[in-house]
Amino acid sequence: MNHSAYSILLRPVLTEKSTAETERSNTYRFEVATKANRIEISKAVEHVFNVEVETVRTMVRIGKVRRRGRHVYQTSDRKIAVVQLKEGQKIDLI
């Protein structure tokens, strides 16, 4: 792994949808570095949380154009990883 595990995993995504998905199918969502690939994400989750990862799916959310008065700016792009753990594994995020 050429990056630190903590520089790959930025923060967990804790929403109603992700919480329901965790209870239903043992998957967790993390915001990750945009340059990280699935293998690096899998190894980082295994290293940080000491669990076994089954699959990793990723999606890129393109930043939106926003306005505040007459000023226009664009929010940054985000990469979200959906990590499914093996049966019997669990991560305590809260």
Backbone torsions as a table, in degrees:
resi	resn	phi	psi	omega
1	MET	NA	119.3	-176.2
2	ASN	-86.6	-10.4	176.0
3	HIS	-114.1	158.6	173.3
4	SER	-70.1	145.4	179.7
5	ALA	-60.9	-32.3	-179.5
6	TYR	-77.8	-19.1	174.7
7	SER	-85.9	-16.5	176.3
8	ILE	-84.5	-49.2	178.9
9	LEU	-87.0	109.4	-177.5
10	LEU	-84.6	-51.4	-179.8
11	ARG	-165.3	152.7	174.1
12	PRO	-76.1	149.7	176.0
13	VAL	-98.4	109.9	-177.0
14	LEU	-111.6	93.3	176.8
15	THR	-125.5	173.7	177.5
16	GLU	-61.3	-41.8	-178.6
17	LYS	-64.5	-44.5	-178.6
18	SER	-69.6	-33.9	177.9
19	THR	-67.3	-42.2	177.4
20	ALA	-65.1	-38.1	178.4
21	GLU	-65.8	-35.5	177.8
22	THR	-63.8	-44.6	-179.4
23	GLU	-69.5	-35.0	-175.3
24	ARG	-80.0	-46.1	-170.9
25	SER	-130.9	16.9	175.9
26	ASN	56.5	44.3	176.5
27	THR	-117.7	149.7	-179.2
28	TYR	-128.9	145.9	179.0
29	ARG	-110.0	136.0	177.8
30	PHE	-132.3	143.2	167.9
31	GLU	-85.1	127.8	-173.6
32	VAL	-123.7	169.1	177.2
33	ALA	-63.4	141.8	-175.0
34	THR	-67.2	-24.7	-179.6
35	LYS	-88.3	-6.4	-176.0
36	ALA	-76.9	141.5	176.3
37	ASN	-102.4	177.3	-174.2
38	ARG	-62.9	-37.8	-179.1
39	ILE	-66.2	-44.5	178.4
40	GLU	-63.7	-39.8	179.2
41	ILE	-64.2	-44.6	179.8
42	SER	-60.4	-46.5	-179.7
43	LYS	-66.2	-35.8	179.5
44	ALA	-66.8	-42.8	179.3
45	VAL	-65.6	-42.5	178.7
46	GLU	-63.2	-38.1	-178.8
47	HIS	-71.5	-46.8	-174.1
48	VAL	-72.9	-44.1	-173.1
49	PHE	-102.1	-4.4	178.2
50	ASN	56.8	51.6	178.6
51	VAL	-130.7	172.0	177.1
52	GLU	-107.4	127.0	-177.7
53	VAL	-94.4	135.3	177.3
54	GLU	-93.3	-55.3	179.8
55	THR	-138.5	157.6	174.9
56	VAL	-134.1	127.0	173.4
57	ARG	-118.3	143.9	-178.4
58	THR	-125.8	153.7	173.6
59	MET	-145.1	147.0	179.9
60	VAL	-111.1	124.4	176.1
61	ARG	-99.9	116.0	-179.6
62	ILE	-73.3	140.1	-179.9
63	GLY	-66.0	150.1	-177.6
64	LYS	-98.8	153.4	173.8
65	VAL	-84.6	127.0	-178.1
66	ARG	-122.8	156.0	176.5
67	ARG	-126.8	141.8	171.3
68	ARG	-133.9	99.0	-173.3
69	GLY	69.5	-128.5	179.3
70	ARG	-92.4	-1.4	-179.1
71	HIS	-90.8	132.9	-180.0
72	VAL	-114.9	133.6	177.4
73	TYR	-144.2	168.2	179.9
74	GLN	-122.7	133.2	176.5
75	THR	-72.6	158.8	-175.3
76	SER	-78.0	156.0	176.0
77	ASP	-71.3	149.9	179.4
78	ARG	-129.7	142.5	174.6
79	LYS	-114.5	126.0	-178.2
80	ILE	-111.6	133.6	176.7
81	ALA	-112.8	131.1	175.5
82	VAL	-104.3	111.5	-172.7
83	VAL	-108.1	122.2	176.1
84	GLN	-102.7	129.0	-179.6
85	LEU	-92.6	159.7	176.7
86	LYS	-69.1	161.6	-177.5
87	GLU	-57.0	131.4	178.4
88	GLY	89.9	-8.8	178.6
89	GLN	-87.8	152.6	-177.9
90	LYS	-154.5	146.3	175.6
91	ILE	-120.0	130.5	175.3
92	ASP	-95.6	102.8	-179.2
93	LEU	-90.2	-24.8	-177.4
94	ILE	-112.8	NA	NA
